[in-house]
Amino acid sequence: MKIRRHLSYANVGVTVCLFLIVGGGAAYATGELGSGDIKDNSLRSEDLRNRKAVRGKDVARNALRGGQITERTLNAESFAPLAGEGKAVCDLTAATTAVQCAKTSIKLKRRSRLLVVATGGQESASVPTHATCAINIDGIDVGGGAAPGEEAVDNTSSAAQNGFALTFVTAGNAPPFRDGTLRRGRHAVALTCEKGIGTPKIDQPQISVLGIASG
């Protein structure tokens, strides 16, 4: 039998394959790929396994922006909880101490600031009337300045403002805050009003509170 002296393409191909299989002579044969083996911007969505590829730990903290997120898929309650309450009338005519005319509670999942908005009107029985109202958080008055009332029938002044609106954003280190934030957990928020003189009634008292996550 005559033996061929020259190598053919088939001989070379078989030899290379045997070398890779037996010796593991290439990185691809061992199943190990590094960043240097992948062309930048070459991977596509279909190259990644569904629900098994990129995870939160693979993304730098706060690296994603609004353009990369579909807002309707977010659960806003987890980072911006909202609560509110109101009623028809809050009668202060017989009150001797402050009354919670509207109250609610909000549960924070992390230390957060609060945005509180409180509104109301005022009515009286044809006599000069004064009251004072404030925003109260966890039993502490933190924002006030409203003085609903009237000097005479349908006549208001700087001391008797009739309808009012209060807006408050938590700030400072005075209790119950720390750096303007409240600890995680449930907090009571209220619109409190106190009788001055006359027969004050607060019409349609409303309070709304929004939690603003601090980070």
PEUR-V66940 format. One record per pair of residues at least 12 apart in sequence whose C-alpha atoms are under 8 Angstrom apart, sorted by the first residue. I is the first residue (numbers start at 1). J is the second residue. Records with the same first field share a line. If there is no record, write none. Layout:
I = J  J
This chain:
78 = 109
79 = 109  211  212  213
80 = 210  211  212  213
81 = 106  107  108  210  211  212
82 = 106  208  209  210  211
83 = 104  105  106  208  209  210
84 = 103  104  105  206  207  208  209
85 = 102  103  104  206  207  208
86 = 102  103  204  205  206  207
87 = 101  102  204  205  206
88 = 203  204  205
89 = 101  201  202  203  204  205
90 = 201  202  203  204  205
91 = 200  201  202
92 = 193  194  195  199  200  201  202
93 = 195  198  199  200  201
95 = 194  195
96 = 194  195
97 = 194  195
98 = 192  193  194  195
99 = 192  193  194
100 = 190  191  192  193
101 = 190  191  192  193  202  205
102 = 190  191  192  205  206  207
103 = 188  189  190  191  207
104 = 188  189  190  207
105 = 186  187  188  189
106 = 186  187  188  189  209  211
107 = 184  185  186  187
108 = 183  184  185  186  187  211
109 = 184  185
110 = 183  184  185  213  214
111 = 181  182  183  184  213  214
112 = 181  182  183  184  211  212  213  214
113 = 169  170  171  180  181  182  211  212  213  214
114 = 168  169  170  181  182  209  210  211  212
115 = 167  168  169  170  209  210  211  212
116 = 135  166  167  168  169  207  208  209  210
117 = 165  166  167  168  207  208  209
118 = 135  165  166  167  191  205  206  207  208
119 = 163  164  165  166  204  205  206  207
120 = 163  164  165  202  203  204  205  206
121 = 148  162  163  164  202  203  204  205
122 = 148  149  162  163  200  201  202  203
123 = 149  162  200  201  202  203
124 = 149  150  198  199  200  201
125 = 199
126 = 152  153
127 = 150  151  152  153  198  199
128 = 149  150  151  152  153  197  198
129 = 149  150  151  152  160  196  197  198  199  200
130 = 147  148  149  150  151  159  160  195  196  197  198  200
131 = 147  148  149  160  193  194  195  196  197  200
132 = 144  145  146  147  148  193  194  195  196
133 = 145  146  147  148  191  192  193  194
134 = 146  166  191  192  193
135 = 166  168  189  190  191  192
136 = 189  190  191  192
137 = 176  187  188  189  190
138 = 176  187  188  189
139 = 188
140 = 175  176
143 = 166  167  168
144 = 166
145 = 166
146 = 161  164  165  166
147 = 159  160  161  162  164
148 = 160  161  162  163  164  202
149 = 161  162  200
150 = 162
181 = 214
189 = 209
190 = 207
191 = 205  206  207
